[in-house]
């Protein structure tokens, strides 16, 4: 199970990078929308990480914030 969770997080982080690159490429200037999107993605990963406490919730949450 740990391997599946780690693979999911890695895929999620890749997706977050792609989303943020897309937003950046189109010069989105509405900072509140960017912040809302960033917060949503961060909280989504945090919620998923809570389901697997043995996987290191704190490190997963830091990873999401670092990606964004």
Secondary structure as the mmCIF struct_conf table of DSSP 4:
data_model
#
loop_
_struct_conf.conf_type_id
_struct_conf.id
_struct_conf.beg_label_comp_id
_struct_conf.beg_label_asym_id
_struct_conf.beg_label_seq_id
_struct_conf.end_label_comp_id
_struct_conf.end_label_asym_id
_struct_conf.end_label_seq_id
HELX_RH_AL_P HELX_RH_AL_P1 UNK A 2 UNK A 25
TURN_TY1_P TURN_TY1_P1 UNK A 26 UNK A 27
HELX_RH_AL_P HELX_RH_AL_P2 UNK A 31 UNK A 50
TURN_TY1_P TURN_TY1_P2 UNK A 51 UNK A 52
HELX_RH_3T_P HELX_RH_3T_P1 UNK A 53 UNK A 55
TURN_TY1_P TURN_TY1_P3 UNK A 56 UNK A 56
HELX_RH_AL_P HELX_RH_AL_P3 UNK A 57 UNK A 67
#
